[in-house]
Amino acid sequence: MKTPNYHDFYQKALIPIERNDLKILKDSYVGFSESSHTHWLIAVEGVQLPQSKIYFHWKVSIYPANDEGDFNWKKPYYCSAIMENIDQAIALASSLMKSSRKDELSSAVLLEKIS
């Protein structure tokens, strides 16, 4: 797992994709492969601001991955809006992890995009 942002990439979970989310993923994710998209990888990523002092904002990203955590960093399933506080990003990632365990991640992501 290497991303351009590997220094500030904090993987929270690798959770099996359940039946309902798998069906939605098959219908909506370009390049879906049943053999290589078996898990959700949920991560908090730092986004460095363009200024002389190193300063980050944060986002939550969700990637379809295989059971070893391999994923395509160029094709996230979901990226949140940028947040100034890492605690907000961690709370959102935790909420999305709970939804994924209930097979409701696709619904939770849709609600997050709407709000």
C-alpha positions as CSV (number, residue, x, y, z in Angstrom):
1,M,0.0,0.0,0.0
2,K,1.8,3.1,-1.2
3,T,0.0,6.4,-1.8
4,P,1.4,9.8,-2.7
5,N,0.4,10.8,0.8
6,Y,1.9,7.8,2.6
7,H,3.4,9.9,5.4
8,D,0.0,11.1,6.6
9,F,-2.2,8.1,5.8
10,Y,-3.7,6.5,8.8
11,Q,-5.6,3.3,8.0
12,K,-8.5,2.8,10.4
13,A,-10.0,-0.5,9.2
14,L,-10.0,-3.3,6.7
15,I,-13.6,-4.6,6.9
16,P,-15.2,-7.3,4.7
17,I,-17.7,-5.9,2.2
18,E,-21.1,-7.3,3.0
19,R,-23.8,-8.3,0.6
20,N,-25.8,-5.1,0.2
21,D,-22.8,-2.9,0.0
22,L,-21.2,-5.3,-2.5
23,K,-24.2,-5.1,-4.8
24,I,-24.1,-1.3,-4.8
25,L,-20.3,-1.3,-5.3
26,K,-20.7,-3.6,-8.3
27,D,-23.2,-1.2,-9.9
28,S,-21.4,2.0,-9.1
29,Y,-17.6,1.5,-9.0
30,V,-15.9,1.7,-12.3
31,G,-13.3,-1.2,-12.6
32,F,-15.0,-3.4,-10.0
33,S,-13.4,-6.8,-9.6
34,E,-15.0,-9.4,-7.3
35,S,-11.7,-11.0,-6.6
36,S,-9.8,-7.8,-5.7
37,H,-12.6,-5.8,-4.0
38,T,-13.5,-7.8,-1.0
39,H,-12.9,-5.4,1.8
40,W,-13.3,-1.7,2.7
41,L,-10.2,0.2,3.6
42,I,-11.1,3.3,5.7
43,A,-8.4,5.8,6.3
44,V,-7.8,9.3,7.6
45,E,-5.5,11.3,5.3
46,G,-3.6,14.5,6.0
47,V,-3.8,17.2,3.3
48,Q,-0.9,19.5,3.5
49,L,-1.7,23.1,3.0
50,P,0.4,25.1,0.6
51,Q,2.3,27.4,3.0
52,S,5.8,27.7,4.3
53,K,4.9,26.2,7.7
54,I,3.8,22.5,7.6
55,Y,0.1,22.4,8.4
56,F,-2.5,19.8,7.6
57,H,-6.2,19.5,7.1
58,W,-7.9,16.1,7.1
59,K,-10.2,14.0,5.1
60,V,-11.6,10.5,5.3
61,S,-11.2,8.2,2.3
62,I,-12.7,4.8,1.6
63,Y,-11.2,2.4,-0.9
64,P,-12.3,-1.0,-2.1
65,A,-9.4,-3.4,-1.3
66,N,-8.5,-7.0,-1.2
67,D,-8.1,-9.1,2.0
68,E,-4.4,-8.0,2.3
69,G,-5.2,-4.3,2.1
70,D,-4.1,-3.7,-1.5
71,F,-6.0,-0.9,-3.2
72,N,-5.9,1.6,-6.0
73,W,-5.2,5.0,-4.3
74,K,-6.3,6.8,-7.5
75,K,-9.8,5.4,-7.2
76,P,-11.4,6.0,-3.8
77,Y,-15.0,5.0,-3.4
78,Y,-15.5,8.0,-1.2
79,C,-13.6,11.1,0.0
80,S,-15.1,13.4,2.7
81,A,-14.9,17.1,2.6
82,I,-11.7,18.6,4.1
83,M,-11.8,19.1,7.9
84,E,-9.5,21.3,9.9
85,N,-9.5,19.1,13.0
86,I,-8.2,15.5,12.9
87,D,-10.6,14.6,15.7
88,Q,-13.5,15.3,13.4
89,A,-12.0,13.0,10.7
90,I,-11.4,10.2,13.2
91,A,-15.0,10.5,14.4
92,L,-16.3,10.3,10.9
93,A,-14.0,7.3,10.1
94,S,-15.3,5.5,13.2
95,S,-18.9,6.2,12.2
96,L,-18.3,4.9,8.7
97,M,-16.6,1.8,10.2
98,K,-19.8,1.1,12.2
99,S,-21.9,1.5,9.1
100,S,-19.7,-0.9,7.1
101,R,-20.0,-3.6,9.8
102,K,-23.8,-3.3,9.5
103,D,-23.7,-3.5,5.7
104,E,-24.9,0.1,5.5
105,L,-21.8,1.9,4.3
106,S,-23.2,2.8,0.9
107,S,-26.2,4.4,2.5
108,A,-24.1,6.2,5.1
109,V,-21.8,7.6,2.4
110,L,-24.8,8.8,0.4
111,L,-26.2,10.6,3.4
112,E,-22.7,12.1,4.1
113,K,-22.5,13.4,0.5
114,I,-26.0,14.9,0.7
115,S,-25.3,16.8,4.0
